[in-house]
Amino acid sequence: MMKRGDILALGAVVGGAALVYLAAAATPDAVESWDSGSVEGWVGTDPLNAYDVSLSNPGDRLEVSFAKKTRPVPEVRIIRATAAASAGDFSGDYWWGAAITNISFSLYCETHVPAVLQVYVANTNTDNWWFYPLETPVAGGWTQYQVPLDYAAGWQLGVGGDAGQFKDDLANVAWIGVELQRNVSTSKQVYAVDNFAVNGASKLADSDEDGMDDWAEFIAGTNPNDADSLFLADVLSTNTPDGFVLQWKSAGNRVYGVHSTTNLLLDFEKVATGIPATPPLNTWVDEAATGQVPYFYKIEVEQ
């Protein structure tokens, strides 16, 4: 006869059926190369001086310039893609829906380098402008950039901001863009951007061949390039008076749910939801696990 705790199956899954999104997903691996000769709906602004900036396409790239001046004048150029640009590929949900892991592009500096060079990601609801400072490019040629979309990599918000807020803001991106500040030179300065892309973790790829696809590893917060980095769960104890003690590997800024059943022929039922991450491990007690029956569990990443 089967007794309480004799058989236990514990799995860890990524899910999210209970999570409601306000934005359609951005397009993973979308690339804008401007080969059409059009600016593809991208817009330019100078927020420092509060005016719009003209962009051009000489044939295969997006170009912006600073006019010649008689004296040094502070000027900024932010070239950005809103929902109206590039078929909307660069706006929307960068987090769950698209699992965008990094931003990449090439920058051309004709004769000068910008005084400041940054990438921006702005949220629709909060109007937060997150920025990532970039290394100085080379003058007279192209410089390649790849920016990890990870708060720990160095993303900043003017005042305050944390990893949780960054993740939340990525769920509804209004626009993304590149900022250039005028070099102190009064000469004309010309810059161009090409092959702008947002690169995502794929559900069709398993880079480390551990049985968990790259998209699922992104959601779980594990490393898709390390076969030993897994979303695992275990039962710590089955004989405590309070119930079964479950434990699983957790990652920052995640929320978990627990599903349970006493019969694998029946559906799992959610028995806990909204459990905040306490990395590197989460512990939860199923106080309802009573009686002489086996219990089976699944841990879900809710958001």
C-alpha positions as CSV (number, residue, x, y, z in Angstrom):
1,M,0.0,0.0,0.0
2,M,1.3,3.4,-0.9
3,K,2.0,5.7,2.0
4,R,2.3,9.5,2.2
5,G,5.6,10.6,0.7
6,D,6.4,7.2,-0.9
7,I,6.4,8.6,-4.4
8,L,7.2,12.2,-5.2
9,A,7.7,13.8,-8.7
10,L,8.9,17.3,-8.8
11,G,9.3,19.3,-12.0
12,A,10.2,22.9,-12.9
13,V,8.5,24.5,-15.8
14,V,8.2,28.0,-17.3
15,G,4.7,29.2,-17.9
16,G,2.7,32.4,-17.5
17,A,-0.9,31.7,-18.4
18,A,-2.0,33.9,-15.5
19,L,0.1,36.9,-16.7
20,V,-1.7,39.5,-18.7
21,Y,0.4,41.6,-21.1
22,L,-0.4,45.1,-22.3
23,A,1.8,45.0,-25.3
24,A,2.3,42.7,-28.3
25,A,5.8,41.3,-28.5
26,A,8.7,43.0,-30.3
27,T,10.1,40.9,-33.1
28,P,13.0,38.8,-32.0
29,D,16.0,38.9,-34.4
30,A,14.5,41.9,-36.3
31,V,17.1,43.8,-38.3
32,E,16.8,47.2,-39.9
33,S,19.4,47.8,-42.6
34,W,17.7,50.7,-44.5
35,D,18.3,49.1,-47.9
36,S,15.1,50.6,-49.3
37,G,16.5,54.1,-49.3
38,S,13.9,55.2,-46.8
39,V,14.3,56.2,-43.2
40,E,11.7,53.5,-42.4
41,G,9.7,55.7,-40.1
42,W,12.6,56.4,-37.7
43,V,12.6,59.9,-36.2
44,G,15.1,62.3,-34.8
45,T,14.9,64.7,-31.9
46,D,17.1,67.1,-29.9
47,P,15.5,67.0,-26.4
48,L,18.2,69.4,-25.1
49,N,17.0,72.2,-27.5
50,A,13.4,70.9,-28.0
51,Y,13.3,70.5,-31.7
52,D,12.9,67.7,-34.3
53,V,15.9,66.6,-36.3
54,S,15.9,65.5,-40.0
55,L,17.2,62.1,-40.8
56,S,18.3,60.9,-44.2
57,N,19.2,57.7,-46.1
58,P,21.9,57.9,-48.7
59,G,21.0,54.4,-49.9
60,D,21.7,51.8,-47.2
61,R,22.0,53.4,-43.8
62,L,20.3,55.9,-41.5
63,E,22.2,59.2,-41.4
64,V,22.1,62.2,-39.0
65,S,24.4,65.3,-38.9
66,F,25.3,68.4,-36.9
67,A,25.6,71.5,-39.0
68,K,28.8,73.7,-39.1
69,K,28.7,76.3,-36.4
70,T,30.6,79.5,-35.7
71,R,31.0,78.7,-32.0
72,P,30.5,75.6,-29.9
73,V,26.8,74.9,-29.3
74,P,25.5,72.0,-27.1
75,E,23.4,69.7,-29.3
76,V,22.0,66.2,-29.1
77,R,20.6,63.8,-31.7
78,I,18.4,60.9,-30.6
79,I,17.4,58.7,-33.5
80,R,14.7,56.3,-32.4
81,A,12.2,53.7,-33.6
82,T,8.6,54.0,-32.3
83,A,5.7,51.6,-33.0
84,A,5.4,53.5,-36.4
85,A,9.0,52.6,-37.5
86,S,10.3,49.4,-39.1
87,A,6.9,47.8,-39.2
88,G,6.7,48.1,-35.4
89,D,9.5,45.5,-34.9
90,F,11.3,47.4,-32.2
91,S,8.4,48.3,-29.9
92,G,6.3,46.2,-27.5
93,D,7.1,43.4,-25.1
94,Y,10.9,42.7,-24.9
95,W,10.6,40.4,-21.9
96,W,8.2,37.4,-21.9
97,G,6.9,37.7,-25.4
98,A,10.1,38.2,-27.3
99,A,12.9,37.3,-24.8
100,I,15.2,39.9,-26.2
101,T,18.7,39.3,-24.9
102,N,20.7,42.1,-26.6
103,I,20.7,45.0,-29.0
104,S,23.3,45.3,-31.8
105,F,24.1,47.9,-34.5
106,S,26.9,49.5,-36.4
107,L,27.8,53.2,-36.1
108,Y,29.7,55.2,-38.7
109,C,31.6,58.4,-37.7
110,E,32.7,60.4,-40.8
111,T,35.3,62.7,-39.3
112,H,34.6,63.1,-35.6
113,V,33.4,61.0,-32.6
114,P,30.4,62.1,-30.5
115,A,31.0,63.5,-27.1
116,V,28.5,61.1,-25.7
117,L,27.1,57.9,-27.2
118,Q,24.2,56.0,-25.5
119,V,21.5,53.5,-26.3
120,Y,18.0,54.2,-25.0
121,V,15.0,52.1,-24.2
122,A,11.8,53.9,-23.1
123,N,8.7,52.4,-21.5
124,T,5.1,53.2,-22.7
125,N,3.4,53.5,-19.3
126,T,6.0,54.9,-17.0
127,D,7.8,57.1,-19.6
128,N,11.1,55.9,-18.1
129,W,14.1,56.4,-20.3
130,W,16.7,53.7,-19.6
131,F,20.2,54.4,-21.1
132,Y,23.3,52.4,-21.6
133,P,26.6,54.4,-22.1
134,L,28.8,53.0,-25.0
135,E,32.5,53.1,-25.5
136,T,33.9,55.7,-27.8
137,P,33.8,54.7,-31.5
138,V,36.5,55.2,-34.1
139,A,36.5,58.2,-36.4
140,G,36.6,57.6,-40.1
141,G,35.0,54.2,-40.0
142,W,32.4,51.8,-38.6
143,T,32.2,50.5,-35.0
144,Q,30.2,47.4,-34.0
145,Y,28.2,47.4,-30.8
146,Q,26.4,44.7,-29.0
147,V,24.5,45.8,-25.8
148,P,23.3,43.1,-23.4
149,L,19.7,43.8,-22.3
150,D,20.5,43.0,-18.7
151,Y,20.2,45.5,-15.8
152,A,23.4,44.2,-14.3
153,A,25.4,45.1,-17.4
154,G,25.1,48.8,-16.6
155,W,21.7,50.1,-17.7
156,Q,20.7,53.3,-15.8
157,L,17.7,55.4,-15.1
158,G,18.4,59.1,-14.4
159,V,17.3,58.8,-10.8
160,G,16.7,55.6,-8.9
161,G,15.7,52.4,-10.8
162,D,16.4,48.8,-10.0
163,A,16.5,45.4,-11.7
164,G,12.8,44.8,-11.0
165,Q,11.8,48.1,-12.5
166,F,14.0,47.5,-15.6
167,K,12.4,44.1,-16.2
168,D,8.9,45.6,-15.8
169,D,9.7,48.5,-18.2
170,L,10.9,46.0,-20.8
171,A,7.4,44.5,-20.9
172,N,6.1,47.5,-22.8
173,V,8.7,49.4,-24.8
174,A,7.5,52.6,-26.5
175,W,10.7,53.3,-28.4
176,I,14.3,52.4,-28.7
177,G,17.1,54.6,-30.0
178,V,20.7,55.9,-30.1
179,E,21.8,59.2,-28.6
180,L,24.8,61.2,-30.0
181,Q,26.0,64.4,-28.4
182,R,27.8,66.9,-30.6
183,N,31.6,66.9,-30.4
184,V,33.1,70.2,-29.2
185,S,34.3,70.9,-32.7
186,T,32.3,73.5,-34.7
187,S,32.8,71.6,-38.0
188,K,30.0,69.7,-39.6
189,Q,29.7,66.2,-38.1
190,V,28.1,63.3,-39.9
191,Y,27.1,59.9,-38.3
192,A,25.2,56.9,-39.5
193,V,23.6,53.8,-38.0
194,D,23.2,50.5,-39.9
195,N,22.0,46.9,-39.2
196,F,20.1,47.8,-36.0
197,A,18.8,44.6,-34.4
198,V,17.1,43.2,-31.4
199,N,18.3,39.6,-30.8
200,G,16.2,37.1,-28.9
201,A,16.4,33.7,-27.2
202,S,14.8,31.1,-29.4
203,K,12.3,28.4,-28.5
204,L,13.9,26.4,-31.4
205,A,17.4,26.5,-30.0
206,D,19.1,24.7,-27.2
207,S,22.6,26.1,-27.2
208,D,23.9,24.0,-24.3
209,E,22.0,20.9,-25.2
210,D,20.6,20.4,-21.7
211,G,17.0,19.7,-22.9
212,M,15.8,23.2,-22.0
213,D,15.4,25.6,-25.0
214,D,17.0,29.1,-24.9
215,W,13.7,31.0,-24.5
216,A,12.8,28.9,-21.4
217,E,16.3,29.5,-19.9
218,F,15.9,33.2,-20.5
219,I,12.6,33.2,-18.6
220,A,13.9,31.0,-15.8
221,G,17.0,33.1,-15.4
222,T,19.4,30.2,-16.2
223,N,22.4,30.4,-18.6
224,P,21.5,29.0,-22.0
225,N,25.2,28.4,-22.7
226,D,25.9,26.3,-19.6
227,A,24.5,22.8,-19.4
228,D,25.0,22.8,-15.6
229,S,22.8,25.9,-15.2
230,L,19.3,24.4,-14.9
231,F,15.9,25.3,-13.4
232,L,15.7,22.4,-10.9
233,A,13.5,21.6,-7.9
234,D,13.6,19.1,-5.1
235,V,11.8,17.9,-2.0
236,L,13.8,18.8,1.2
237,S,11.5,16.9,3.6
238,T,8.4,14.8,3.5
239,N,7.9,14.1,7.2
240,T,7.6,17.5,8.8
241,P,4.4,18.2,10.8
242,D,3.8,21.3,8.6
243,G,3.8,19.5,5.3
244,F,6.1,18.9,2.4
245,V,9.1,21.3,2.1
246,L,9.9,22.1,-1.6
247,Q,13.0,23.9,-2.8
248,W,14.0,25.2,-6.3
249,K,16.8,27.2,-7.9
250,S,15.5,30.8,-8.3
251,A,16.6,33.9,-10.2
252,G,16.2,37.6,-9.3
253,N,13.0,39.5,-10.2
254,R,11.0,36.4,-10.9
255,V,7.6,35.3,-9.4
256,Y,6.7,31.6,-9.0
257,G,3.7,29.4,-8.7
258,V,3.3,25.8,-7.5
259,H,1.1,23.1,-9.0
260,S,0.2,19.9,-7.4
261,T,-1.7,16.6,-8.0
262,T,-2.0,13.3,-6.2
263,N,-2.7,11.4,-9.4
264,L,-0.7,11.8,-12.6
265,L,-3.8,10.8,-14.6
266,L,-5.4,14.0,-13.4
267,D,-4.6,17.7,-14.1
268,F,-2.2,19.6,-11.9
269,E,-3.9,22.3,-9.8
270,K,-2.3,25.6,-8.8
271,V,-1.9,25.5,-5.1
272,A,0.3,28.7,-4.7
273,T,0.9,31.8,-6.8
274,G,2.8,35.0,-6.6
275,I,5.8,33.6,-4.7
276,P,8.6,36.2,-5.0
277,A,12.1,35.0,-5.8
278,T,14.6,34.7,-3.0
279,P,17.7,33.8,-5.1
280,P,19.6,31.6,-5.3
281,L,17.0,29.3,-3.7
282,N,13.3,29.4,-2.9
283,T,11.7,27.3,-0.2
284,W,8.0,26.7,0.1
285,V,5.9,24.4,2.4
286,D,2.8,22.7,1.2
287,E,0.8,22.7,4.4
288,A,-2.1,21.0,2.6
289,A,-0.1,17.9,1.9
290,T,-1.8,15.5,4.3
291,G,-3.0,11.9,4.2
292,Q,-1.6,8.6,3.0
293,V,-1.3,9.6,-0.7
294,P,1.6,10.5,-3.0
295,Y,2.1,14.1,-4.1
296,F,3.4,15.4,-7.4
297,Y,4.6,18.9,-8.0
298,K,5.5,21.4,-10.7
299,I,7.1,24.8,-10.1
300,E,6.2,27.5,-12.6
301,V,7.8,30.8,-13.5
302,E,4.8,33.1,-13.6
303,Q,6.6,36.3,-14.5
